[in-house]
Every structure is written in structure tokens, then in C-alpha cells.
Amino acid sequence: MKKTIANTISQKIAKGEVKMRSRISILMGKLGMGGGVTLVLGFLVLIVGFVLYWFNTNNDLLFGGYGKYGFLSFIHSFPYILVGAFILLFIFLTFIFRRYDFSYKKPFLAILILVLCAIGFVGYLSIRQPIGQRFYQKEGNYFRMGMINNANAISGVVTKVGNNLIVIKDENNKDVTILFDSNTHFPFGAPKMGDAIRSVGAWDGNSFNAQGIRVFNPNDPTTFGPGMMRGGGRGMMRNQ
């Protein structure tokens, strides 16, 4: 008998080396795989949304003219856990694609790049929608994404504005005095009473010397980190 692929498979089936599966079993396997892929893609989109939302709230740390203080605060508060989770989930997604050979028609790398671009695009769209903005702002508290106070930054609500100083209520409801001078940067305008702000600089005893002060826009949720709305700024002065 001529040795063909069909004959070889038939012989393996006869020897019990190949297990036959029912159509229902195959269908359930495909549904399970599809559901797993959909779930992983959903989590990846959410992670991208959280990271983009965080960056939108904190990009002034790099581009606001705060110098090394802004850079150090950016490095300190960056959501590394979310980025790590994204990498692990994407590796898992790659394993699924390889396991079920999605690349039989197109190069595997091209598929991964296309999927990665799609995830990024959908994640970006999600932070531009009001529902997404509210979701990321609220849920971000669970990742402590709103805890942006550190050795180089302090945030809170303005309770007093004086000559070369601002007093704020921080997240612990404590009064903090922020000192500024002619070299202090105000990339989003000067703060007023009731504004939610973040100051970048360095501590000098119980006072904070500001290298830069950012006012958050109460009318644009994408400028707020999770938890920042608790103070509810009453207004802001735009860049002039």
C-alpha cells in the first residue's frame, strides 16, 4: 500500500496514537480559545488606557520646564506595575497565537504588530470618551495612580494665595506652604483659591520650594489623576 499522509494518519488512529474528538468538543475548544483571547485583549486595552490616562495627567513633569525635579517625580510615580502586567499579558497572548497557529496566512510578526497597534488605538479612544475618563479616574485609585505626592512633588487644593507663597490642603488634609519665585514655571496658568494643583520641586524643612506649579482643569477630567477631583477646583487660569 502506497504510503500517504492519509494512510499514515489512519494507521496512527488504529494504534490509538491519535484521539478523535467530537464536533462539540472542537467547538467548545474554539469558543474557549476565542473567549480567552477576547479577555486578554480587553485587559490589554484597559492597561493601555490607564497608562495613557496617567501620562496625560503627568506629561508636564517632563515638558513643563521643571528640570530634574520633574524628571525625578515622573520616574518615581510612573505606573511600572501596569507596564509589567501589559508585557506579561502580551507574552501570554503571543503564546496563544503560536499555540493555535494564527500565522498560517500572514507573517507572525506582522500579526503581532497589527494587534499591538490596534490595542494602542482602542486604548487611546477609550480615554477620549466621557465614560472612559470617569472609569479611569475612579478605578485608578485601586492602582494608587492618584498618589502622586513624593519627595519631589506635592498636590492638593489651594486654600490661600499670598506674595510668593501658596498654602494647600494635601491628601491628608494637612496645610502645606509652597514657596515660589520668578523662576517658578506655571505651564497651565497661575493658581487661585480652590484650584487643585501639583507643585514640583524640593522640600526645605516644612515648606516646599516650587520649581513648577500645575493647575488642573476642573472641566477636563483627562487632566486629573484619580483622586484629584476630591478637592474639586473651582476654576483655573489658562496659559497666557
C-alpha positions, 0 to 999 in steps of 0.5 A: 500500500502506497504510503500517504499522509492519509494512510499514515494518519489512519494507521496512527488512529488504529494504534490509538496514537491519535484521539478523535474528538467530537464536533462539540468538543472542537467547538467548545475548544474554539469558543474557549480559545476565542473567549480567552483571547477576547479577555486578554485583549480587553485587559490589554486595552484597559492597561493601555488606557490607564497608562495613557490616562496617567501620562496625560495627567503627568506629561508636564513633569517632563515638558513643563520646564521643571528640570530634574525635579520633574524628571525625578517625580515622573520616574518615581510615580510612573505606573511600572506595575501596569507596564509589567502586567501589559508585557506579561499579558502580551507574552501570554497572548503571543503564546496563544497565537503560536499555540493555535497557529494564527500565522498560517496566512500572514507573517507572525510578526506582522500579526503581532504588530497589527494587534499591538497597534490596534490595542494602542488605538482602542486604548487611546479612544477609550480615554477620549470618551466621557465614560472612559475618563470617569472609569479611569479616574475612579478605578485608578485609585485601586492602582494608587495612580492618584498618589502622586505626592513624593519627595519631589512633588506635592498636590492638593487644593489651594486654600490661600494665595499670598506674595510668593507663597501658596498654602494647600490642603494635601491628601491628608488634609494637612496645610502645606506652604509652597514657596515660589519665585520668578523662576517658578514655571506655571505651564497651565496658568497661575493658581487661585483659591480652590484650584487643585494643583501639583507643585514640583520641586524640593522640600526645605524643612516644612515648606516646599520650594516650587520649581513648577506649579500645575493647575488642573482643569476642573472641566477636563477630567483627562487632566486629573489623576484619580483622586484629584477631583476630591478637592474639586477646583473651582476654576483655573487660569489658562496659559497666557 
